[in-house]
Amino acid sequence: MSKKVAVIMGSDSDFPVVKAAVEKLKSFGVPYEVHVMSAHRTPDAAADFSKNAAANGFGVIIAAAGKAAHLGGVLAAHTILPVIGIPIKSTALDGMDALLATVQMPPGIPVATVGIDAAANAAILAVQMLALSDPELAEALQQMKDDMAAGVMKKDAALQEKVKAL
């Protein structure tokens, strides 16, 4: 069985975006837990969760946060597990504040960062990390890539038929 993925969000208002990560993890059969923890309002809980994540069966942590977006960094500071940040679009700066806060980490505390609101990509990256030691997940990822390529080829063929009909 694969290690679990922790999906931590700074606020429950982030769930509409984070839901795509949960759905993607579920589609791969990867076990996960979803929690709300704040880098600023519950820093001790976030640090404690991160410190114990590996011992509790997690292999990757996904951290979703908007605005100041320090959650990924706080979690990364307390674990050797990979942390993937999802910057959440806010009303103030359209997510650029969260993107910069998530990606601009000091040396030694990396947070792999996906695009603004790119929760599905965060889940795929987590699955890729777990697939390094799980051949079944690696096969599932390859199938996903093959299906995407087939979908593009099908769309191209349909487009060629439309162009011929002009």
DSSP file (Angstrom, degrees, kcal/mol; ACC not computed):
  #  RESIDUE AA STRUCTURE BP1 BP2  ACC     N-H-->O    O-->H-N    N-H-->O    O-->H-N    TCO  KAPPA ALPHA  PHI   PSI    X-CA   Y-CA   Z-CA
    1    1 A M              0   0    0      0, 0.0     3,-0.1     0, 0.0    29,-0.1   0.000 360.0 360.0 360.0 140.0    0.0    0.0    0.0
    2    2 A S        -     0   0    0     27,-0.2     2,-0.1     1,-0.1   129,-0.0  -0.243 360.0-100.0 -67.1 155.4    1.2    3.5   -0.9
    3    3 A K        -     0   0    0      1,-0.1    55,-0.2   127,-0.1    -1,-0.1  -0.370  47.6-102.1 -67.3 159.7    2.1    6.0    1.7
    4    4 A K  E     -a   58   0A   0     53,-2.8    55,-3.1    26,-0.1    56,-1.1  -0.418  23.0-135.4 -82.6 159.6   -0.6    8.6    2.4
    5    5 A V  E     -ab  60  32A   0     26,-2.0    28,-1.9    53,-0.2     2,-0.5  -0.974  13.4-144.5-113.0 129.8   -0.7   12.2    1.1
    6    6 A A  E     -ab  61  33A   0     54,-2.3    56,-3.7    -2,-0.5     2,-0.6  -0.822   9.2-163.8 -91.8 129.7   -1.6   14.9    3.5
    7    7 A V  E     -ab  62  34A   0     26,-2.9    28,-2.4    -2,-0.5     2,-0.5  -0.943  14.0-179.0-115.4 107.9   -3.6   17.7    2.0
    8    8 A I  E     -ab  63  35A   0     54,-3.3    56,-3.0    -2,-0.6     2,-0.4  -0.913   5.2-171.6-113.4 129.6   -3.5   20.7    4.4
    9    9 A M  E     -ab  64  36A   0     26,-2.6    28,-2.1    -2,-0.5    56,-0.2  -0.936  27.1-135.4-122.6 147.9   -5.2   24.0    3.7
   10   10 A G  S    S+     0   0    0     54,-2.3     2,-0.3    -2,-0.4    55,-0.1   0.722  90.1  11.1 -70.8 -22.2   -5.0   27.2    5.5
   11   11 A S  S >  S-     0   0    0     53,-0.3     3,-2.0     1,-0.1     4,-0.2  -0.991  70.6-120.1-154.1 149.3   -8.8   27.8    5.5
   12   12 A D  G >  S+     0   0    0     -2,-0.3     3,-1.4     1,-0.3    -1,-0.1   0.717 109.9  72.9 -65.4 -17.3  -11.8   25.8    4.7
   13   13 A S  G 3  S+     0   0    0      1,-0.3    -1,-0.3     2,-0.1     4,-0.2   0.641  87.4  64.4 -69.9 -12.2  -12.6   28.4    2.1
   14   14 A D  G X> S+     0   0    0     -3,-2.0     4,-2.4     1,-0.2     3,-1.2   0.587  76.9  91.3 -81.8 -11.0   -9.7   26.9    0.1
   15   15 A F  H <> S+     0   0    0     -3,-1.4     4,-2.6     1,-0.3    -1,-0.2   0.841  72.7  63.5 -60.9 -37.1  -11.6   23.6   -0.3
   16   16 A P  H 34 S+     0   0    0      0, 0.0     4,-0.3     0, 0.0    -1,-0.3   0.861 114.6  35.8 -55.8 -32.1  -13.3   24.4   -3.6
   17   17 A V  H X4 S+     0   0    0     -3,-1.2     3,-1.4    -4,-0.2     4,-0.4   0.909 117.0  51.8 -80.7 -47.3   -9.8   24.6   -5.2
   18   18 A V  H >X S+     0   0    0     -4,-2.4     4,-1.8     1,-0.3     3,-1.2   0.742  90.5  79.6 -63.6 -25.0   -8.3   21.8   -3.1
   19   19 A K  H 3X S+     0   0    0     -4,-2.6     4,-2.7     1,-0.3    -1,-0.3   0.840  85.4  60.5 -53.1 -36.1  -11.1   19.4   -4.1
   20   20 A A  H <> S+     0   0    0     -3,-1.4     4,-1.8    -4,-0.3    -1,-0.3   0.854 104.1  49.5 -63.1 -34.4   -9.4   18.8   -7.4
   21   21 A A  H <> S+     0   0    0     -3,-1.2     4,-2.7    -4,-0.4     5,-0.2   0.920 111.0  49.0 -68.6 -43.6   -6.3   17.4   -5.6
   22   22 A V  H  X S+     0   0    0     -4,-1.8     4,-2.5     1,-0.2    -2,-0.2   0.924 111.6  49.1 -61.8 -45.0   -8.5   15.1   -3.5
   23   23 A E  H  X S+     0   0    0     -4,-2.7     4,-2.1     1,-0.2    -1,-0.2   0.893 112.0  48.8 -62.4 -39.8  -10.3   13.9   -6.5
   24   24 A K  H  X S+     0   0    0     -4,-1.8     4,-1.2     2,-0.2    -2,-0.2   0.920 111.5  48.5 -68.3 -43.9   -7.1   13.2   -8.4
   25   25 A L  H ><>S+     0   0    0     -4,-2.7     5,-2.4     1,-0.2     3,-0.5   0.921 111.9  50.7 -60.0 -43.1   -5.5   11.4   -5.5
   26   26 A K  H ><5S+     0   0    0     -4,-2.5     3,-1.3     1,-0.2    -1,-0.2   0.893 104.3  57.4 -61.4 -40.4   -8.7    9.3   -5.2
   27   27 A S  H 3<5S+     0   0    0     -4,-2.1    -1,-0.2     1,-0.3    -2,-0.2   0.787 109.4  45.7 -63.7 -26.8   -8.6    8.5   -8.9
   28   28 A F  T <<5S-     0   0    0     -4,-1.2    -1,-0.3    -3,-0.5    -2,-0.2   0.474 114.5-117.8 -91.3  -3.9   -5.1    7.0   -8.4
   29   29 A G  T < 5 +     0   0    0     -3,-1.3   -27,-0.2    -4,-0.5    -3,-0.2   0.742  60.7 153.7  73.9  22.5   -6.2    5.1   -5.3
   30   30 A V      < -     0   0    0     -5,-2.4    -1,-0.3    -6,-0.2    -2,-0.1  -0.733  45.4-123.1 -87.1 127.1   -3.7    7.0   -3.1
   31   31 A P        +     0   0    0      0, 0.0   -26,-2.0     0, 0.0     2,-0.3  -0.408  41.0 170.7 -68.2 145.7   -4.8    7.2    0.5
   32   32 A Y  E     -b    5   0A   0    -28,-0.3     2,-0.3    -2,-0.1   -26,-0.2  -0.968  28.4-149.2-150.3 161.7   -5.0   10.8    1.8
   33   33 A E  E     -b    6   0A   0    -28,-1.9   -26,-2.9    -2,-0.3     2,-0.4  -0.983  13.7-152.2-131.2 146.8   -6.1   12.9    4.7
   34   34 A V  E     +b    7   0A   0     -2,-0.3     2,-0.3   -28,-0.2   -26,-0.2  -0.979  22.1 166.1-122.5 130.3   -7.4   16.5    4.4
   35   35 A H  E     -b    8   0A   0    -28,-2.4   -26,-2.6    -2,-0.4     2,-0.5  -0.956  33.6-129.4-140.3 157.2   -7.1   19.0    7.3
   36   36 A V  E     +b    9   0A   0     -2,-0.3     2,-0.3   -28,-0.2   -26,-0.2  -0.957  39.4 154.9-105.7 123.3   -7.4   22.7    7.9
   37   37 A M        -     0   0    0    -28,-2.1     2,-0.5    -2,-0.5    -2,-0.1  -0.988  29.6-142.1-145.8 143.0   -4.3   24.2    9.7
   38   38 A S     >  -     0   0    0     -2,-0.3     4,-1.2     1,-0.1     8,-0.3  -0.901  10.7-148.5-113.1 134.7   -3.1   27.7    9.7
   39   39 A A  T  4 S+     0   0    0     -2,-0.5    -1,-0.1     1,-0.2     8,-0.1   0.788 105.0  29.0 -63.4 -27.0    0.5   28.8    9.7
   40   40 A H  T  4 S+     0   0    0      2,-0.1    -1,-0.2   -30,-0.1    -2,-0.0   0.784 127.1  37.4-106.1 -35.0   -0.5   31.9   11.7
   41   41 A R  T  4 S+     0   0    0      1,-0.2    -2,-0.1     2,-0.1     3,-0.1   0.755 133.5  20.4 -93.7 -26.0   -3.5   30.9   13.7
   42   42 A T  S  X S+     0   0    0     -4,-1.2     4,-2.2     1,-0.1     5,-0.2  -0.358  72.1 148.7-134.7  56.2   -2.5   27.3   14.6
   43   43 A P  H  > S+     0   0    0      0, 0.0     4,-2.5     0, 0.0     5,-0.2   0.858  73.7  52.8 -62.6 -35.1    1.3   27.3   14.1
   44   44 A D  H  > S+     0   0    0      2,-0.2     4,-2.7     1,-0.2     5,-0.2   0.915 109.9  48.0 -66.8 -41.2    1.8   24.7   16.9
   45   45 A A  H  > S+     0   0    0      2,-0.2     4,-2.6     1,-0.2    -1,-0.2   0.908 113.1  48.5 -64.8 -41.7   -0.7   22.3   15.3
   46   46 A A  H  X S+     0   0    0     -4,-2.2     4,-2.3    -8,-0.3    -2,-0.2   0.929 113.9  45.9 -64.2 -45.1    0.8   22.7   11.9
   47   47 A A  H  X S+     0   0    0     -4,-2.5     4,-2.7     2,-0.2    -2,-0.2   0.915 113.5  49.3 -63.9 -43.3    4.4   22.1   13.2
   48   48 A D  H  X S+     0   0    0     -4,-2.7     4,-1.6     2,-0.2    -2,-0.2   0.919 111.0  49.5 -63.4 -44.3    3.3   19.1   15.3
   49   49 A F  H  X S+     0   0    0     -4,-2.6     4,-0.6     1,-0.2     3,-0.2   0.946 114.1  45.5 -58.6 -48.3    1.5   17.5   12.3
   50   50 A S  H >< S+     0   0    0     -4,-2.3     3,-0.9     1,-0.2     4,-0.5   0.896 109.1  54.5 -65.0 -42.6    4.5   18.0   10.1
   51   51 A K  H 3< S+     0   0    0     -4,-2.7     4,-0.3     1,-0.2    -1,-0.2   0.840 118.5  35.6 -59.4 -33.6    7.0   16.7   12.6
   52   52 A N  H 3X S+     0   0    0     -4,-1.6     4,-1.5    -3,-0.2    -1,-0.2   0.381  88.5 100.3-102.4   2.2    5.0   13.5   13.0
   53   53 A A  T <<>S+     0   0    0     -3,-0.9     5,-2.4    -4,-0.6     3,-0.2   0.908  83.1  46.8 -60.6 -47.0    3.8   13.1    9.3
   54   54 A A  T >45S+     0   0    0     -4,-0.5     3,-1.7     1,-0.2    -1,-0.2   0.933 112.9  49.4 -62.2 -45.2    6.4   10.5    8.3
   55   55 A A  T 345S+     0   0    0      1,-0.3    -1,-0.2    -4,-0.3    -2,-0.2   0.770 107.1  57.8 -64.4 -25.0    5.9    8.4   11.4
   56   56 A N  T 3<5S-     0   0    0     -4,-1.5    -1,-0.3    -3,-0.2    -2,-0.2   0.242 126.9 -95.9 -91.9  13.0    2.1    8.6   10.7
   57   57 A G  T < 5S+     0   0    0     -3,-1.7   -53,-2.8     1,-0.3     2,-0.3   0.572  76.8 139.3  91.9   9.9    2.5    7.0    7.3
   58   58 A F  E   < -a    4   0A   0     -5,-2.4    -1,-0.3   -55,-0.2   -53,-0.2  -0.623  27.4-180.0 -87.9 148.4    2.6   10.1    5.1
   59   59 A G  E    S+     0   0A   0    -55,-3.1     2,-0.3     1,-0.4   -54,-0.2   0.589  71.1  19.5-115.4 -22.0    5.0   10.3    2.1
   60   60 A V  E     -a    5   0A   0    -56,-1.1   -54,-2.3    21,-0.1     2,-0.4  -0.991  62.8-148.2-148.8 146.6    4.1   13.8    0.8
   61   61 A I  E     -ac   6  83A   0     21,-2.4    23,-2.8    -2,-0.3     2,-0.5  -0.982   6.8-160.9-118.9 130.3    2.4   16.9    2.1
   62   62 A I  E     -ac   7  84A   0    -56,-3.7   -54,-3.3    -2,-0.4     2,-0.5  -0.943   9.7-165.8-106.0 129.9    0.4   19.2   -0.1
   63   63 A A  E     -ac   8  85A   0     21,-3.1    23,-2.9    -2,-0.5     2,-0.5  -0.967   3.9-170.6-122.1 119.2   -0.1   22.7    1.4
   64   64 A A  E     +ac   9  86A   0    -56,-3.0   -54,-2.3    -2,-0.5     2,-0.3  -0.930  20.2 148.5-111.5 126.9   -2.7   25.1    0.0
   65   65 A A  E     - c   0  87A   0     21,-1.9    23,-2.4    -2,-0.5     2,-0.2  -0.994  26.7-150.6-156.1 150.0   -2.8   28.7    1.1
   66   66 A G  E >   + c   0  88A   0     -2,-0.3     3,-2.0    21,-0.2     2,-0.2  -0.583  64.7  10.3-112.0 178.2   -3.7   32.1   -0.1
   67   67 A K  T 3  S+     0   0    0     21,-0.6    34,-0.3     1,-0.3    23,-0.1  -0.343 137.5  11.4  55.3-114.0   -2.5   35.6    0.6
   68   68 A A  T 3  S-     0   0    0     -2,-0.2    -1,-0.3     1,-0.1    -3,-0.0   0.818  87.9-168.4 -65.1 -29.8    0.6   35.4    2.9
   69   69 A A    <   +     0   0    0     -3,-2.0     4,-0.3     1,-0.1     3,-0.3   0.811  30.8 146.0  50.2  46.2    0.7   31.6    2.1
   70   70 A H     >  +     0   0    0     -4,-0.2     4,-2.4     1,-0.2     5,-0.2   0.501  42.7  95.3 -87.5  -3.3    3.3   30.6    4.7
   71   71 A L  H  > S+     0   0    0      1,-0.2     4,-2.6     2,-0.2     5,-0.2   0.908  81.7  50.5 -57.5 -48.2    1.7   27.2    5.3
   72   72 A G  H  > S+     0   0    0     -3,-0.3     4,-2.7     1,-0.2    -1,-0.2   0.910 112.7  47.0 -57.5 -43.5    4.0   25.3    2.9
   73   73 A G  H  > S+     0   0    0     -4,-0.3     4,-2.0     2,-0.2    -1,-0.2   0.892 111.0  50.8 -66.5 -40.7    7.1   26.8    4.4
   74   74 A V  H  X S+     0   0    0     -4,-2.4     4,-0.6     2,-0.2    -2,-0.2   0.931 114.3  44.6 -63.1 -44.6    6.0   26.2    8.0
   75   75 A L  H >< S+     0   0    0     -4,-2.6     3,-1.2    -5,-0.2    -2,-0.2   0.925 113.3  50.5 -65.4 -43.9    5.2   22.5    7.2
   76   76 A A  H >< S+     0   0    0     -4,-2.7     3,-1.1     1,-0.3    -1,-0.2   0.816 102.1  62.3 -64.1 -30.9    8.5   22.1    5.2
   77   77 A A  H 3< S+     0   0    0     -4,-2.0    -1,-0.3     1,-0.2    -2,-0.2   0.721 107.7  43.6 -66.9 -20.0   10.5   23.6    8.1
   78   78 A H  T << S+     0   0    0     -3,-1.2     2,-0.3    -4,-0.6    -1,-0.2   0.208 113.0  44.9-114.1  14.9    9.4   20.7   10.4
   79   79 A T    <   -     0   0    0     -3,-1.1   -28,-0.1     2,-0.1     4,-0.1  -0.980  58.4-141.9-151.0 160.6    9.8   17.6    8.1
   80   80 A I  S    S+     0   0    0     -2,-0.3     3,-0.1   -29,-0.1    -4,-0.1   0.409  74.1 107.8-100.5  -1.6   12.1   16.0    5.6
   81   81 A L  S    S-     0   0    0    -31,-0.2     2,-0.2     1,-0.1   -21,-0.1  -0.387  84.7 -95.6 -68.3 151.8    9.1   14.9    3.5
   82   82 A P        -     0   0    0      0, 0.0   -21,-2.4     0, 0.0     2,-0.4  -0.491  39.1-155.5 -67.5 139.6    8.5   16.7    0.2
   83   83 A V  E     -c   61   0A   0     27,-0.3    29,-2.1   -23,-0.2     2,-0.5  -0.971   4.4-161.3-119.2 131.3    6.0   19.5    0.5
   84   84 A I  E     -cd  62 112A   0    -23,-2.8   -21,-3.1    -2,-0.4     2,-0.4  -0.959  11.4-148.0-114.1 124.6    4.1   20.8   -2.5
   85   85 A G  E     -cd  63 113A   0     27,-3.7    29,-2.2    -2,-0.5   -21,-0.2  -0.750   9.4-164.4 -96.1 137.3    2.5   24.2   -2.3
   86   86 A I  E     -c   64   0A   0    -23,-2.9   -21,-1.9    -2,-0.4     2,-0.4  -0.945  16.6-147.0-113.8 106.2   -0.7   25.3   -4.0
   87   87 A P  E     -c   65   0A   0      0, 0.0    30,-3.0     0, 0.0     2,-0.4  -0.602  16.4-142.8 -70.9 129.1   -0.9   29.1   -4.1
   88   88 A I  E     -c   66   0A   0    -23,-2.4   -21,-0.6    -2,-0.4    10,-0.2  -0.804  15.3-115.8 -99.3 132.5   -4.6   30.0   -3.8
   89   89 A K        -     0   0    0     -2,-0.4     2,-0.2   -23,-0.1   -23,-0.1  -0.456  37.2-171.9 -66.0 128.3   -6.0   32.9   -5.8
   90   90 A S     >  -     0   0    0     -2,-0.2     4,-0.7   -23,-0.1     6,-0.1  -0.649  34.9-109.4-113.8 175.7   -7.2   35.6   -3.5
   91   91 A T  T  4 S+     0   0    0     -2,-0.2    -1,-0.1     2,-0.1    -2,-0.0   0.784 106.5  61.3 -76.6 -26.1   -9.1   38.8   -4.2
   92   92 A A  T  4 S+     0   0    0      1,-0.2    -1,-0.1     2,-0.0    -3,-0.0   0.982 125.7   0.2 -69.9 -59.9   -6.2   41.2   -3.5
   93   93 A L  T >4 S-     0   0    0      0, 0.0     3,-2.1     0, 0.0    -1,-0.2   0.013  96.7-106.2-123.9  26.5   -3.5   40.2   -6.0
   94   94 A D  T 3< S-     0   0    0     -4,-0.7    -3,-0.1     1,-0.3    -5,-0.1   0.759  80.1 -54.9  54.6  28.9   -5.1   37.4   -8.0
   95   95 A G  T 3> S+     0   0    0     -7,-0.1     4,-2.7    -5,-0.1    -1,-0.3   0.330 111.7 113.8  91.8  -7.6   -2.9   34.8   -6.2
   96   96 A M  H <> S+     0   0    0     -3,-2.1     4,-2.5     1,-0.2     5,-0.2   0.878  77.7  53.8 -64.4 -35.4    0.5   36.4   -7.1
   97   97 A D  H  > S+     0   0    0      2,-0.2     4,-2.2     1,-0.2    -1,-0.2   0.928 112.0  44.0 -62.5 -44.3    1.0   37.2   -3.4
   98   98 A A  H  > S+     0   0    0    -10,-0.2     4,-2.0     2,-0.2     5,-0.2   0.887 112.1  53.5 -67.8 -39.9    0.4   33.5   -2.5
   99   99 A L  H  X S+     0   0    0     -4,-2.7     4,-2.6     1,-0.2     5,-0.3   0.954 112.9  42.4 -59.6 -50.5    2.6   32.3   -5.4
  100  100 A L  H  X S+     0   0    0     -4,-2.5     4,-2.1     1,-0.2    -2,-0.2   0.893 113.8  51.5 -66.4 -39.2    5.5   34.4   -4.4
  101  101 A A  H  < S+     0   0    0     -4,-2.2    -1,-0.2   -34,-0.3    -2,-0.2   0.830 115.8  42.9 -65.9 -30.8    5.1   33.6   -0.7
  102  102 A T  H  < S+     0   0    0     -4,-2.0    -2,-0.2    -5,-0.2    -1,-0.2   0.886 119.5  39.3 -81.8 -41.1    5.0   29.8   -1.5
  103  103 A V  H  < S+     0   0    0     -4,-2.6     2,-1.8    -5,-0.2     8,-0.2   0.781  97.9  77.2 -84.3 -27.2    7.8   29.7   -4.0
  104  104 A Q     <  +     0   0    0     -4,-2.1    -1,-0.2    -5,-0.3    -4,-0.0  -0.522  65.1 155.7 -88.3  74.3   10.3   32.1   -2.4
  105  105 A M        -     0   0    0     -2,-1.8     3,-0.1     6,-0.1    -3,-0.1  -0.681  44.3-107.2-100.2 153.2   11.7   29.8    0.3
  106  106 A P    >   -     0   0    0      0, 0.0     3,-2.0     0, 0.0    -1,-0.1  -0.349  52.7 -75.5 -73.6 159.6   15.1   30.1    2.0
  107  107 A P  T 3  S+     0   0    0      0, 0.0     0, 0.0     0, 0.0     0, 0.0  -0.260 120.0  25.1 -54.3 135.9   17.9   27.6    1.2
  108  108 A G  T 3  S+     0   0    0     -3,-0.1     0, 0.0     1,-0.0     0, 0.0   0.277 107.9  77.8  93.6 -10.6   17.3   24.2    2.9
  109  109 A I    <   +     0   0    0     -3,-2.0   -32,-0.1     2,-0.0     2,-0.1  -0.558  65.4 179.0-128.1  66.4   13.5   24.6    3.1
  110  110 A P        -     0   0    0      0, 0.0     2,-0.4     0, 0.0   -27,-0.3  -0.416  14.3-170.5 -73.8 145.0   12.2   23.8   -0.4
  111  111 A V        -     0   0    0     -8,-0.2     2,-0.2    -9,-0.1   -27,-0.2  -0.940  21.2-138.2-129.7 109.7    8.5   23.9   -1.2
  112  112 A A  E     -d   84   0A   0    -29,-2.1   -27,-3.7    -2,-0.4     2,-0.5  -0.508  29.0-156.0 -64.1 131.8    7.8   22.5   -4.7
  113  113 A T  E     -d   85   0A   0    -29,-0.2   -27,-0.2    -2,-0.2     2,-0.1  -0.949  14.3-164.3-125.3 130.4    5.2   24.9   -6.1
  114  114 A V        -     0   0    0    -29,-2.2     3,-0.1    -2,-0.5     5,-0.1  -0.415  42.8 -70.2 -95.8 178.7    2.5   24.4   -8.7
  115  115 A G    >   -     0   0    0      1,-0.2     3,-2.3    -2,-0.1    -1,-0.2  -0.116  68.9 -67.8 -66.9 166.7    0.6   27.1  -10.5
  116  116 A I  T 3  S-     0   0    0      1,-0.3   -28,-0.2   -30,-0.1    -1,-0.2  -0.365 121.4  -4.6 -58.6 126.0   -2.1   29.3   -8.9
  117  117 A D  T 3  S+     0   0    0    -30,-3.0     2,-1.5     1,-0.2     3,-0.3   0.632  91.6 140.3  62.8  17.8   -5.1   27.1   -8.0
  118  118 A A    <>  +     0   0    0     -3,-2.3     4,-1.6   -31,-0.3    -1,-0.2  -0.382  10.5 148.5 -89.8  59.4   -3.4   24.1   -9.8
  119  119 A A  H  >  +     0   0    0     -2,-1.5     4,-2.1     1,-0.2    -1,-0.2   0.861  66.5  56.3 -63.9 -38.8   -4.5   21.5   -7.2
  120  120 A A  H  > S+     0   0    0     -3,-0.3     4,-2.4     1,-0.2    -1,-0.2   0.908 107.1  50.2 -62.0 -40.3   -4.8   18.6   -9.7
  121  121 A N  H  > S+     0   0    0      2,-0.2     4,-2.6     1,-0.2    -1,-0.2   0.864 106.6  55.4 -65.5 -34.8   -1.2   19.2  -10.7
  122  122 A A  H  X S+     0   0    0     -4,-1.6     4,-2.2     2,-0.2    -1,-0.2   0.923 109.6  46.7 -61.9 -42.8   -0.1   19.1   -7.0
  123  123 A A  H  X S+     0   0    0     -4,-2.1     4,-2.5     2,-0.2    -2,-0.2   0.913 111.5  50.5 -65.9 -42.2   -1.8   15.8   -6.6
  124  124 A I  H  X S+     0   0    0     -4,-2.4     4,-2.6     1,-0.2    -2,-0.2   0.918 110.4  50.1 -62.7 -42.3   -0.2   14.4   -9.8
  125  125 A L  H  X S+     0   0    0     -4,-2.6     4,-2.1     2,-0.2    -1,-0.2   0.905 110.3  50.4 -62.1 -41.1    3.2   15.6   -8.6
  126  126 A A  H  X S+     0   0    0     -4,-2.2     4,-2.3     2,-0.2    -2,-0.2   0.915 110.7  49.1 -61.8 -42.7    2.6   13.9   -5.2
  127  127 A V  H  X S+     0   0    0     -4,-2.5     4,-2.4     1,-0.2    -2,-0.2   0.895 108.7  53.6 -64.4 -39.7    1.7   10.7   -7.0
  128  128 A Q  H  X S+     0   0    0     -4,-2.6     4,-0.6     2,-0.2    -1,-0.2   0.904 108.8  49.6 -60.8 -40.7    4.8   11.0   -9.2
  129  129 A M  H >< S+     0   0    0     -4,-2.1     3,-0.9     1,-0.2     4,-0.3   0.927 113.6  44.6 -64.1 -44.7    6.9   11.2   -6.0
  130  130 A L  H >< S+     0   0    0     -4,-2.3     3,-1.5     1,-0.2    -1,-0.2   0.830 104.2  65.4 -67.5 -31.7    5.2    8.2   -4.5
  131  131 A A  H >< S+     0   0    0     -4,-2.4     3,-0.9     1,-0.3     7,-0.3   0.667  80.2  80.3 -68.1 -15.8    5.5    6.3   -7.8
  132  132 A L  T << S+     0   0    0     -3,-0.9    -1,-0.3    -4,-0.6    -2,-0.2   0.812 111.1  23.2 -59.4 -27.9    9.3    6.3   -7.4
  133  133 A S  T <  S+     0   0    0     -3,-1.5    -1,-0.3    -4,-0.3    -2,-0.2   0.158 117.2  70.5-122.5  17.4    8.9    3.4   -5.0
  134  134 A D    <>  -     0   0    0     -3,-0.9     4,-2.1     1,-0.1     3,-0.4  -0.832  55.2-170.3-138.6  97.6    5.5    2.1   -6.2
  135  135 A P  H  > S+     0   0    0      0, 0.0     4,-2.3     0, 0.0     5,-0.2   0.816  87.6  57.8 -59.6 -32.2    5.5    0.4   -9.6
  136  136 A E  H  > S+     0   0    0      2,-0.2     4,-2.1     1,-0.2     5,-0.1   0.916 108.0  46.2 -65.6 -41.6    1.6    0.2   -9.7
  137  137 A L  H  > S+     0   0    0     -3,-0.4     4,-2.5     2,-0.2    -1,-0.2   0.899 110.1  54.5 -65.1 -39.1    1.4    4.0   -9.3
  138  138 A A  H  X S+     0   0    0     -4,-2.1     4,-2.2    -7,-0.3    -2,-0.2   0.912 108.8  48.6 -60.2 -42.0    4.1    4.4  -12.0
  139  139 A E  H  X S+     0   0    0     -4,-2.3     4,-2.4     2,-0.2    -1,-0.2   0.910 110.3  51.0 -62.5 -42.8    2.0    2.3  -14.4
  140  140 A A  H  X S+     0   0    0     -4,-2.1     4,-2.1     1,-0.2    -2,-0.2   0.885 109.8  50.2 -63.9 -38.7   -1.1    4.3  -13.6
  141  141 A L  H  X S+     0   0    0     -4,-2.5     4,-2.3     2,-0.2    -1,-0.2   0.915 109.8  50.3 -65.2 -42.1    0.7    7.6  -14.3
  142  142 A Q  H  X S+     0   0    0     -4,-2.2     4,-2.7     1,-0.2    -2,-0.2   0.905 109.6  51.3 -62.5 -40.0    2.0    6.2  -17.6
  143  143 A Q  H  X S+     0   0    0     -4,-2.4     4,-2.8     2,-0.2    -1,-0.2   0.903 108.0  52.4 -62.6 -40.8   -1.6    5.2  -18.5
  144  144 A M  H  X S+     0   0    0     -4,-2.1     4,-2.3     2,-0.2    -2,-0.2   0.928 111.2  46.8 -59.4 -45.5   -2.8    8.7  -17.6
  145  145 A K  H  X S+     0   0    0     -4,-2.3     4,-2.4     2,-0.2    -2,-0.2   0.912 112.6  49.7 -63.7 -42.6   -0.1   10.2  -20.0
  146  146 A D  H  X S+     0   0    0     -4,-2.7     4,-2.5     1,-0.2    -2,-0.2   0.912 110.9  49.8 -62.4 -42.0   -1.0    7.7  -22.7
  147  147 A D  H  X S+     0   0    0     -4,-2.8     4,-2.2     2,-0.2    -2,-0.2   0.887 109.9  51.0 -64.5 -39.2   -4.7    8.6  -22.3
  148  148 A M  H  X S+     0   0    0     -4,-2.3     4,-2.0     2,-0.2    -2,-0.2   0.932 111.1  48.0 -63.4 -44.3   -3.9   12.3  -22.5
  149  149 A A  H  X S+     0   0    0     -4,-2.4     4,-2.3     1,-0.2    -2,-0.2   0.916 111.1  50.4 -62.6 -43.2   -1.9   11.8  -25.7
  150  150 A A  H  X S+     0   0    0     -4,-2.5     4,-2.2     1,-0.2    -1,-0.2   0.886 108.5  53.6 -62.4 -38.0   -4.7    9.7  -27.3
  151  151 A G  H  X S+     0   0    0     -4,-2.2     4,-2.0     2,-0.2    -1,-0.2   0.894 109.0  47.9 -63.4 -40.5   -7.2   12.4  -26.4
  152  152 A V  H  X S+     0   0    0     -4,-2.0     4,-2.5     2,-0.2    -2,-0.2   0.914 111.1  50.6 -66.8 -42.1   -5.1   15.1  -28.2
  153  153 A M  H  X S+     0   0    0     -4,-2.3     4,-2.4     1,-0.2    -2,-0.2   0.888 109.5  51.2 -63.2 -38.3   -4.7   12.9  -31.3
  154  154 A K  H  X S+     0   0    0     -4,-2.2     4,-2.1     2,-0.2    -1,-0.2   0.907 110.7  48.4 -64.7 -42.0   -8.5   12.3  -31.4
  155  155 A K  H  X S+     0   0    0     -4,-2.0     4,-2.3     2,-0.2    -2,-0.2   0.886 110.7  51.5 -65.7 -37.8   -9.1   16.1  -31.2
  156  156 A D  H  X S+     0   0    0     -4,-2.5     4,-2.6     2,-0.2    -2,-0.2   0.922 108.9  50.2 -64.5 -43.0   -6.6   16.6  -33.9
  157  157 A A  H  X S+     0   0    0     -4,-2.4     4,-1.7     1,-0.2    -2,-0.2   0.908 111.2  48.9 -61.5 -41.4   -8.2   14.1  -36.2
  158  158 A A  H  X S+     0   0    0     -4,-2.1     4,-1.8     1,-0.2    -1,-0.2   0.893 110.9  50.6 -65.1 -38.8  -11.6   15.7  -35.6
  159  159 A L  H  X S+     0   0    0     -4,-2.3     4,-2.6     1,-0.2    -2,-0.2   0.901 106.4  54.8 -64.8 -41.0  -10.1   19.1  -36.4
  160  160 A Q  H  X S+     0   0    0     -4,-2.6     4,-2.2     1,-0.2    -1,-0.2   0.883 106.9  51.3 -60.8 -37.9   -8.6   17.8  -39.6
  161  161 A E  H  X S+     0   0    0     -4,-1.7     4,-1.4     2,-0.2    -1,-0.2   0.901 110.3  48.9 -65.3 -40.4  -12.1   16.6  -40.7
  162  162 A K  H  < S+     0   0    0     -4,-1.8     4,-0.4     1,-0.2    -2,-0.2   0.908 110.9  50.2 -63.7 -41.7  -13.5   20.1  -40.0
  163  163 A V  H >< S+     0   0    0     -4,-2.6     3,-1.2     1,-0.2    -2,-0.2   0.899 108.3  52.4 -65.4 -40.4  -10.7   21.7  -42.0
  164  164 A K  H 3< S+     0   0    0     -4,-2.2    -1,-0.2     1,-0.3    -2,-0.2   0.832 104.6  57.9 -63.3 -31.3  -11.3   19.4  -44.9
  165  165 A A  T 3<        0   0    0     -4,-1.4    -1,-0.3     1,-0.2    -2,-0.2   0.578 360.0 360.0 -77.9  -8.3  -15.0   20.3  -44.9
  166  166 A L    <         0   0    0     -3,-1.2    -1,-0.2    -4,-0.4    -2,-0.1   0.495 360.0 360.0 -70.3 360.0  -14.2   24.0  -45.3
